[in-house]
Each structure stands twice: as C-alpha cells, then as structure tokens.
C-alpha cells in the first residue's frame, strides 16, 4: 500500500543535505515507534526474517518533491537551498490492507526534521492519503509451480522504471566488502531475482522457482546515486545505486511485493522505489 504525505514548510530558506535518505528513514521509524511496541520491534529491529537469517524492513519511499523554483543547489556542494512552503513524497509499505487506517493515523500532524548535524529542513505533515497503484493482472492460462504443494497463477510481464536508485551489493573476489557493480555484471540478474524471492519468503510465502522468472534491463541511465549513510559519524558508509528501466516476468504477487517494499537492497533507506510504465 502506498501513501502520499504532504508537508508544510515555513518558506524560510533552509539547507537540506543531498544525503537526506538516512535521516528521512529515521523519521519514518520514529513515527512508527509510536505504534504498538511488538509491531515496531518486528519492523525496526528484525524486519521480516527468513530461514537463512536475512531480515527485510518491507517499505520504501520516493524522493522528497518540492514545487518548481522553490529550491536550488547551494554553494555548499553537498546541499540544496530550499525556500518552499510545500513538499511531498510517497511511502510504500508491504502491509495488510487492514493496516491502512493505522498508518494514516500515525503520520497525521507529525513534525519532521530532515537533515544532519550541519543543517536540515523542518516540516510538518499537512495530510496523508492513499495512492492507488496500477493493478497487476495475471494471465489465467499461465501456471507456475515452484514446489509440489504450492501452485501460483498469474504470471505477467511488466515494464518498470526506477524512480529512486536500485542498490545491489555483489561479492567480488579479493574485495572485503560488497561492491556496487554496474547492473550489467554477470551475477546481477540472479541477485535481483533472489532478493525479490527473499522478500516474498519473508512474508511467510513460498513456492516460486527462480528459474520460472525473468528480468531484463531495457535502458540503463548514466545517472547514479551515491548516498552517505550516517554522515559525520564513525559508522559513516557510502552506498551506490543505479537508475534503469526494466522488464520483469513473474507472478503478480511477487511484482506487487517489489512495488510495495522496493526492488533490490536497502529499500528502507529509500532505494528501489519503482513505478509501472507498461503491462
């Protein structure tokens, strides 16, 4: 489920760091922390956990948007100057439908400071509304069997674009940490699909064989997004994501999880937010 959150700003000139994804994610968690303790603990501390020990925080969000001519790059190369009176973004959750009113109630009239130790922007939630996503309809004559006890119908080919950069770390021989290789890397397709299947498993479902799926990049953009996470702290790290358009052939249930929770890794930091551009 998706929600459009609209903010009021003072209109005074403020400096927002381009690396705002981590503090924005922290604000979302802070709002969710006011919910039921058990629910918050699952989401924030563990996410949804699968058998191999991986955990997923199943939400993502778009970039902050401002009206035209209400911001510009600041003299400081890592910041933007904002004097807008309005801002908005879309937050997407892999939650049951009954959680709709719950989420809307949590975010109403909340205040937010998005920034770092140097500067940031103060905002207040004006309104929150449900955004209806494109309906994914499966082909009833297609049947996919991933294991003997589960049958999934509704395989469909969907064309999508990355609204926020997609991140996937790849283990490279000789490198201590995962590398953010170009999406043309030989292992990229398998990692992309396995990540999506892991999110599916994290919701308690199973039964899709990776060999029944297909993923193809149709247009790779030169634009990338290099974000500094936990800036100006000892835990500071850099994450690189890529923008591209792609086709995904999969059961609609799997596609919907990607649209709700994001594609790729680190989606709870605002990466992997995608939109359907054709079915």
N, C-alpha and C positions, 0 to 999 in steps of 0.2 A: 504494500500500500504506500502511496505517495502523498505528501502534504506540501503545499506551498505556504511558506512562512513569510509574512510581510513585516518589515521593521520600520519604525520611526527613528529618525536621527535628528539631531539638533540643528543641522545645517551649518554649524561652525566647522571651520577647517580642521580636519584631523588627519593624522598619518597612520595608514594601515600597512603593515608589512606584507609583501607579496607572499611570504611564508606564513599564511594565516590558517592553513588547513588543520594543523595540530591544535591551536587554541580554539578553533571553531568546533572541532571534535570534542575537546574537553568541555566546552559549554553544553553541548548536546548531552554528554554523560552527566553533567551537573544537574540538568533538568530532569533526566531520567532517574537520578538518585533520589528524587523526592517521591518516587513511586514506591510500590511495595518492596520491602527490603529483599525478599527472596528473588523477586524478578530482577532487581538491579544487580544483585550478586551474580546471577547467571549471565547477564548481559555484559557487565563490566569486567568481572574477574575471570570468567571462564568462557564466555560466549556459549555457543553450542559445541559440544565436544563429540568427536568421533573416535572409533576404536584405535586408530594409530596415534592418538594423543593430541592431534591438531585441534585448535579451537577457532571458532569464527564468530565475530561480532557482526550479525547479519543486518547491517544497514549501510547506507552510503548517502552522499548528498552532492548537489551541484555546486558550482562556484557561486559566490556572492555576486549579485547583479545590482547595478546602480543605473538610474536614468542617464541618458546621454548628456554629455557636457557637465557632469557633476563630479568628475574625478580626472586626475591626470598623474602621470609618473612624477614623483617628487625628485628633488635634487639628490637626495639620498637614493642611490640606485636600487636599493632593496625594498623601497617603499613607494606607496602611492598616496597622493594628496586627495582627500575626499571631503566634499562640502555638500553632499546630497542630503535631502530630507527624507528620502525613502530608499529602502534596499529590500531585496528578497532572495530567497533560494528555495530549492526543493529538497526535502529529506525523504528518503525511501527506506522502508522497513520490511523485513520478511516476518510480519506478524499475522496472526489470525485476524479475520475481519472483525471479530468482537473487540479487538484492541483499538479500533478507530476512535471511539469517543474517549477512551482512556488516554491516548496520545494527545488528542486535541486539547483535552483539559489540562494536561501537564504543561503545555507550551504557552497557553494563554497568559498574556500580560507579563511574561518573563522579561527580565533585563539581561543584556549580554555585553560583555567587554571582550572584543576580539582583537588580540594583539600580543605583544611580547613585553619584555622588561623595559624596552625603549619607548614604544608608543603603540597606540591601538585606537579602535573606534568603539564608542559607546552607542548601543542600540536598545530599543525596547520593542517587543513584539506587538504589532498592531492587530494582526489577525492570522488565523491559520485555517486553511481549507483543504479538503480532499481533492487530489488530482486524479482523474480517471486515466489509466494507461490504455494503450492500444490493446484491443482484445486479440489474444493469440488463439487462433482456431486451428485445431489439428485436422489431419486428413483421416477420416474414419476407415479408409481402406488400407492404412498402413499399420502394421503391428510390429512392435519391438519387444523381444523377450531377452531380458538380461540374466535371468536365472529361472529355475523351474517353477518357483512358487509365486512369481510376480509377473503380471502382464501389464504393459503400459501402452496405451493407444494415443495417437495424436502427434505423430512426427510432422514437423513443419520446417520449412526453410525461411529464415527471417534475415533481412538486411538491417544492420545496425551501425551506429556511429558512436565513437567515444566522445562524450561531452566533457568529461574530465579524463585525464590521462590514465591509462591502464598500466599497472605495475605487475611484473612477474620476475622474481629472482631466480636465477639459474645457477646451479652449481657447476663451476668451471675448474678443471684440474689445475692444481697449482695455486689456486686462489683460496684464501682463508674464508672470506665472506662471499655470499651470493652476489652475482654480477647482474646488472640490469642491461642485458644484451638487447640488441635490436630484435624486433619480433620476427625477423627472417631467420633467426637461429634455428638449427635443425630440431631442437627439443621443444621449441616454443609451443607448437600446436598441441602436443601431448600434455604439457604442463597446464596450458589454458583449459583444456577439457577436463583434466583430472581435478583442477581446482574447483571447477563448477560441480563436478560429481561429489567432491568432498563437502561442499556446501549443502548439496542435496542429502547426503548421508547425515549431515549434522542436524537436519530437521527430523531425523528418525526414519527416513525413507531409504529404499534400496531397490535394486533390480534393473539398473541400466548399465549395459556393457559399453565401455568406451569405444569399442570397435563399431558400434552402431551409430556413432555421432560423426559429424564433420564440421570443421572450422576452417575458414579461408579468409585471409586478409585481401580485400579488394582495392584498398587505397591506403598507403602509408604516408602520413603527413610528416613534413620536416620539423614541425613544431614539437617540442618535448616539454616536460615539466619537471624541473629539479627542485624538490622541496627539502628544506632543512627542518628536520623533526627535533623538537625540544631544543630550539635555538638558544644559545648563550647559557647552556648547562653542560655539566660533564657528560651527560648522556646524548649530546648532540650527534645526529647522524644524517646523512643525505640519502634521499630516495629519488630515483628517476623513473618517470613514466612516459609512455608514448601515446600519441593520438593516431587513430586509424579507423577506417571503416571496414566492416567485415560481414561475412555471411555465416550463420550458424544453423546447422540442421540437427534438430533434437526434439524430443517430446516437449509439448508446450509447458508442462510442469517445470522442466529444467530451465527453459528460457525465462519463465516468469521469476524463478529464484534469482537468476542473473540480473534481471531488471530491478528486482526489489532490493537485493543485497549487494549488487555490484559484480563486475567481472574482474577476475584477477585477484591480486593480494592487496592488503592494507586498505580495503574499501571503507572501513570505519574512519579512515583519515580523509575521506572524500575522493579517493581514487576509484576508477572503474564505473563511474556513473554513465550509463549509456541510454540511447533512445532508439526506438524502431523507426527506420526510414522506408521500409518496404517489406511486404509479405508476399 
